[in-house]
Each structure stands twice: as C-alpha cells, then as structure tokens.
C-alpha cells in the first residue's frame, strides 16, 4: 500500500477544500434566493438535528478510528480485525439510534412538523456508519477521497439547478444534500475489500476500543453541542427565518474554517504514526509548521471578512439576508480560535493519548454555549447565538492552551507573531480609504479588496522574512528550478 508524502496529501486535501468552498459558494446564493430564509432555515434545522443522532450512532469512532487504524495500517490482519470490530460497534449503536430517532419524530411536536424532511435527512445516519471515512483518512487515501467528494458534489450541483425551482422545494434540496454530501460513502464501503478482509480474523476484542471510543464520543458530543445547538435552539426559540439568517453567516465561517483546518485533517494520521514510532523531532517540526500556517492564514481571513461582511452576505445570499451581517461579524474570530484549537486538540493532545483533556475543554465550551444561548437568543436572536458560539470556541482554546502550557513553548519558538500582527494591521488600515472610495458592484469590490488586502499582507510578511511565508516561497522557487 503506497503512502504519499504529507505535501502530496496536503495538495489533495487542498483540492478537496477548494471544492468544499466552491460548492456552497455556487449553490448557496441560488438556494437562498429560491428557498429564502424560511426554506433554507428548515433544511439547516433538520441537518443540525440529525447531526446529534449521527453523533450518537458514530460514538466517537470517526476520530478514534483514524488513530486506531493508522498505527496498524502496515499489518493487513490487524487492520482488518480493527475495522471489523469498529464496524460491529457502530452498527449496534446505529440501530439503537434509529429507534430513538423514529420515536422523537412521533413524540416531539417540532420534529413531527418536519417529519418527512427529517426522515429524508436521517438517511445520513446510516450512510455515515457504513462510509468509514475514518479508515480512508487513516490510510491517507486522499486521492480517492478527493475524487469521490468532487464527483458527488458535481452531481448534487446539477440536481439542484435542475430540480430546486420554487421556495416549496426545500424537501427536494434536503434529498440533494444527502446525495452530494454522503453518496460517496456507499462507494467507500464497497471499496473496503481492496484493503481489508471481511473474513473473521481471530477473536474479537471490543474492550480495548471502548474506553477510548467513549472519551472520543464525549468529545464529539461536546463539539456537536456548541456547533449545532445554536441552530437547534434558534429553531425552537425563534423559528425557521432566524435560523435562515444565522445559517447564512455560518456558511462563510464554515468555508473559512475548512480552509484553515484542512492541514490538520492530513496531519492527524501522520502525527499518530510518529507518536507510535517515537519520532519526537519529526512530530515537533510538523506541529510547529501547522501553528505557523494557521496563524498566518486564519488571522488574515478573520480580519478581512469582518471588514467585508456586508458585501460577503450580499454576494452569498442577497439583500433579503442582510440581518445575517451582524452574526457573521461576531462569528469571524472563531475561525482563528478553531484553527488553533484544532492544532492543540487534534494534533497535539489527541495523537499523544491526551484526548481526555480535549474532552474537558470541549465540554467547558459546550456548557458555556448552552447557558449563554438560553440568555442571549431570546434577546438578540441570531446575533446572540453567534456571540455564544464565539465565546465557547475561545474557552475551548484557552483550556487546551492551559493543559499544554508546559509544552507549547517548544512548538511556538520559531513563530514570529509580531510580524504577522504588523502586516495584518497595515493591510487593515489600507482598507479604510478603499472602502470610502470604492463605488463598484459587490463582486468587483470583493475581488479588488481581497487582492489588495492579501497582497499587502503577504508582501509585508515576505519583506519581514516571516518563517512560513519564506519557507513557502523557497519551496516554490526550488520546485520551479527543478522543472527547468
């Protein structure tokens, strides 16, 4: 089995990330204008509700499975046994979850109102179980993951433009969401035979998995609470229209977070492998580069989209969604917070077996988010939900930094934060006269402003010889020279 370099995997994952960005940028402007805030809010509410059931069905295996399979990927027999055991566990929890899910559709009035839509989106619970995405991540099969994902996104896009024509078509859009997001999971399951055998390998041993799975489940439960609870609570406390506004702001944040955390998806199996092989220096260097990447990228996109939140919402969803501007601005700092906590939690604590501390930090954020939502959503609606989420993400990061206070210095010693801060401040100041003089359409304004902002930012980082930009530039020059 061929294992590609981290650079190759990052390129593949970058392509996947770009596809993940382009799909909502192309589809959401159309969907928001056809379904309006109420229709898009119904689908957003349904997907958020089903996310909770999916969380119970998967039971922490999506994260634990990456680590468990990564450390035995060189032994087909052990790998097959591990995958079979995890599939049996998730199969049992999925069956139990579906029983509870069907029960809520009968006894919870809000769910009963959207029973058909929830049943449709609920198909993803089972697809997520058989999809074993964690297996392909563990084996670093990013070429396959990227190809399948892009293919089904294209299919979804074609179906959306063909069949979603009126505001009542939100049910059709829910079905297309299932196909576009989870259709490839059927192929994942069929393709498993290429890597493992389904023949029983020795005596099954579930106990060694359960302790870690429960911890990872607690982590995913906490994460799901503060990532989806705001949408669910908005739906119950305010209604589908407010969910629609909030969802528009979340779309921008989600796209940016996907960009910033794309490197982490690639690094988790490799870092787990380094820990297993006790390659401490390789582990340290890779995590240090991840920190540098996130600080350079996330801080810039956070500031830019706070400045141009209004234009972003107008382009993405139209004037009907202007109430989404305030939630979006409030949510933007979470891009940086999530990017950093993805490193501290998923790239340092998790590969080194300290997932219990990740769980504590996530639940700290989840409890804070729930309490703040109770107070702020009735008063501030979508802006209150956004503020709760932002504070929750910051708390998660601060707790993880506290747990790692003795080791972070070694990872951060090569990062020169002051150079990033100066470059960011100058780029932001340049935007002040531009905003006053700009008299273009929304799209042209965003294009020119992004080129100007990120151009000034990157140029200053290069002039100041910021390590990440310098090493990236040197790698690019060397690659060009080799081609010559």
LOMISE-321022 format. One record per residue (C-alpha): x, z, y. Coordinates in steps of 0.5 Angstrom, whole numbers. Layout:
<rs>
     u     w     v
     X     Z     Y
...
</rs>
This chain:
<rs>
     u     w     v
     0     0     0
     3    -2     7
     3     3    12
     4     0    19
     8     3    25
     5     7    30
     6     2    35
     2    -3    31
    -3     2    29
    -4     3    37
    -5    -4    38
   -10    -5    33
   -14     1    36
   -13    -1    43
   -16    -8    41
   -22    -3    38
   -22     1    44
   -23    -5    48
   -28    -8    44
   -32    -1    45
   -31    -2    52
   -34    -9    53
   -40    -8    48
   -43    -2    53
   -41    -6    59
   -44   -12    57
   -50    -9    53
   -52    -3    57
   -53    -7    64
   -58   -11    60
   -61    -6    56
   -62    -1    63
   -65    -7    67
   -70    -8    61
   -72    -2    58
   -71     2    64
   -69    10    65
   -75    12    60
   -74     7    55
   -66     8    55
   -68    15    55
   -72    15    49
   -66    12    45
   -61    16    48
   -65    23    46
   -66    20    39
   -59    19    38
   -57    25    40
   -62    29    36
   -60    25    30
   -52    27    31
   -54    34    30
   -57    32    23
   -51    28    22
   -46    34    23
   -49    38    18
   -49    32    13
   -42    31    14
   -40    38    14
   -33    37    18
   -31    32    13
   -29    27    18
   -24    31    21
   -21    35    15
   -22    28    10
   -16    25    15
   -11    30    14
   -13    32     6
   -12    24     4
    -6    23     9
    -2    28     5
    -3    25    -2
    -4    18     0
     2    16    -4
    -1    18   -10
    -7    14   -12
    -9    19   -18
    -9    25   -13
   -12    21    -7
   -18    18   -12
   -19    26   -14
   -19    28    -7
   -24    22    -5
   -29    24   -10
   -29    31    -9
   -31    30    -2
   -36    25    -3
   -39    29    -8
   -39    35    -3
   -42    30     3
   -47    27    -2
   -50    34    -3
   -50    36     4
   -53    30     6
   -59    30     1
   -61    37     4
   -60    35    11
   -65    29    10
   -70    34     7
   -69    39    13
   -70    32    18
   -76    30    15
   -79    37    16
   -77    37    23
   -81    30    24
   -87    34    22
   -87    41    25
   -83    39    32
   -88    36    37
   -83    33    41
   -80    30    35
   -87    28    32
   -88    24    38
   -82    19    37
   -82    20    29
   -82    12    28
   -75    12    32
   -72    18    29
   -73    15    22
   -70     9    24
   -64    12    27
   -64    17    22
   -61    12    17
   -55    13    20
   -54    20    17
   -53    17    10
   -49    11    13
   -44    16    16
   -44    19     9
   -42    13     5
   -38    10    10
   -32    14     9
   -29    12    16
   -24    18    15
   -21    15     9
   -19     9    12
   -16    13    18
   -12    17    13
    -9    11    10
    -8     8    17
   -12     1    16
   -13     0    23
   -13    -8    22
   -19    -7    17
   -23    -2    22
   -22    -6    28
   -24   -13    25
   -30   -10    22
   -32    -6    28
   -32   -12    33
   -36   -16    28
   -42   -12    27
   -41   -11    35
   -42   -18    36
   -48   -18    31
   -51   -13    35
   -50   -16    41
   -53   -23    39
   -59   -19    36
   -60   -15    43
   -60   -21    47
   -65   -25    42
   -70   -19    41
   -70   -14    46
   -74   -17    52
   -79   -12    54
   -79    -5    56
   -83    -3    50
   -77    -6    45
   -74     1    45
   -75     1    38
   -72    -5    36
   -66    -3    40
   -65     3    36
   -65    -1    30
   -60    -6    33
   -56     1    35
   -56     2    27
   -53    -4    25
   -48    -5    31
   -45     2    30
   -46     3    23
   -47    -3    19
   -39    -4    17
   -40     3    13
   -43    -1     8
   -37    -5     7
   -33     1     7
   -36     4     1
   -36    -3    -3
   -28    -4    -1
   -26     3    -3
   -25     1   -10
   -19    -3    -7
   -15     4    -6
   -18     9   -11
   -21     9   -18
   -28    12   -19
   -27    14   -26
   -26    22   -26
   -19    24   -25
   -18    31   -28
   -23    37   -27
   -26    37   -20
   -24    43   -16
   -28    44   -10
   -26    51    -8
   -19    49    -4
   -23    44     0
   -29    48     2
   -25    53     6
   -22    48    11
   -29    44    11
   -33    50    13
   -28    51    19
   -28    44    21
   -35    44    21
   -35    50    25
   -31    45    30
   -35    39    30
   -42    44    31
   -39    47    37
   -37    40    39
   -44    37    38
   -47    42    42
   -43    41    48
   -43    34    47
   -50    33    45
   -54    39    47
   -55    37    55
   -58    31    53
   -63    34    48
   -64    40    53
   -66    35    58
   -71    31    54
   -74    38    52
   -74    41    59
   -75    35    64
   -76    28    60
   -74    22    58
   -73    19    65
   -68    24    67
   -64    23    60
   -64    16    62
   -61    17    69
   -56    22    65
   -54    17    60
   -52    12    65
   -47    17    68
   -45    19    61
   -44    11    59
   -38    11    64
   -35    17    62
   -35    16    54
   -32     9    55
   -26    12    59
   -25    18    54
   -25    13    49
   -19     9    52
   -15    16    53
   -16    19    46
   -15    12    43
    -8    14    42
   -10    21    38
   -14    17    33
    -8    13    31
    -3    19    31
    -7    25    27
    -6    22    20
     2    21    22
     3    27    25
    -1    31    19
     4    27    15
    10    29    19
     8    36    18
     7    36    11
    15    33    10
    17    38    15
    20    32    20
    19    37    26
    23    33    31
    19    27    30
    13    31    31
    15    34    37
    17    27    40
    11    24    38
     6    29    41
    11    29    48
     9    22    49
     2    23    48
     2    28    53
     5    23    58
     0    18    56
    -6    22    57
    -3    25    64
    -1    18    67
    -8    15    64
   -13    20    65
   -12    23    72
   -12    16    75
   -18    13    72
   -22    20    73
   -20    19    81
   -22    12    81
   -29    13    78
   -30    19    82
   -29    15    88
   -33     9    86
   -38    12    82
   -44     9    86
   -41     2    85
   -40     3    78
   -47     5    77
   -50    -1    81
   -46    -5    76
   -47    -2    70
   -55     0    71
   -57    -3    77
   -61     1    83
   -66     4    79
   -61     8    76
   -58    11    83
   -60    18    81
   -54    18    76
   -49    17    81
   -48    25    82
   -48    27    75
   -43    21    74
   -38    24    79
   -39    31    76
   -37    29    69
   -31    25    71
   -26    31    71
   -28    31    63
   -24    25    62
   -18    29    63
   -20    35    60
   -22    32    54
   -16    27    54
   -11    34    54
   -15    38    49
   -15    32    44
    -8    33    44
    -8    41    44
   -13    41    39
   -13    35    34
    -5    33    35
    -2    40    35
    -7    45    32
   -10    41    27
    -4    38    24
    -1    45    24
    -6    48    20
    -9    52    26
   -16    49    26
   -19    56    26
   -16    57    34
   -19    50    35
   -26    52    33
   -26    58    37
   -24    54    43
   -30    49    42
   -35    55    41
   -33    58    47
   -34    52    51
   -41    51    47
   -44    58    48
   -42    57    56
   -45    50    56
   -52    52    53
   -52    58    57
   -51    54    64
   -56    49    61
   -61    54    61
   -60    56    68
   -58    49    71
   -62    44    68
   -69    47    71
   -66    47    78
   -61    41    78
   -64    36    72
   -58    31    70
   -53    34    75
   -54    41    72
   -53    38    65
   -47    35    68
   -44    41    71
   -45    45    65
   -41    40    61
   -35    39    65
   -34    47    65
   -35    47    58
   -29    42    57
   -25    46    62
   -26    52    58
   -24    49    51
   -18    46    54
   -16    53    57
   -17    57    51
   -13    52    47
    -7    52    52
    -7    60    51
    -7    59    44
    -1    54    45
     3    58    51
     9    59    47
    10    52    44
     7    48    50
    14    48    54
    18    44    48
    13    39    49
    12    38    56
    19    39    58
    20    31    59
    14    30    63
    14    30    71
     7    32    73
    10    32    81
    11    24    80
     4    23    77
     1    27    83
     4    24    89
     3    17    86
    -4    19    85
    -5    22    92
    -2    16    95
    -7    11    91
   -13    15    93
   -11    15   101
   -10     7   100
   -18     7    98
   -20    10   105
   -19     4   109
   -21     0   104
   -28     3   103
   -29     3   110
   -27    -5   111
   -30    -7   104
   -36   -12   105
   -36   -15    98
   -41   -15    93
   -41   -10    87
   -37   -13    82
   -32   -16    87
   -31    -9    90
   -29    -6    84
   -25   -12    82
   -21   -12    88
   -21    -4    89
   -18    -3    82
   -13    -8    82
   -11    -5    89
   -11     3    87
    -8     2    80
    -3    -3    83
    -1     2    88
    -1     8    83
     3     4    77
     8     1    83
    10     8    85
    11    11    78
    16     6    77
    19     7    83
    20    14    82
    22    13    75
    16    17    71
    19    17    64
    12    14    61
    12     8    65
    19     7    65
    20     7    57
    14     2    57
    17    -2    62
    23    -2    58
    20    -4    51
    16   -10    55
    23   -12    57
    26   -12    50
    20   -15    47
    21   -21    52
    28   -22    51
    27   -21    43
    22   -27    43
    27   -31    48
</rs>
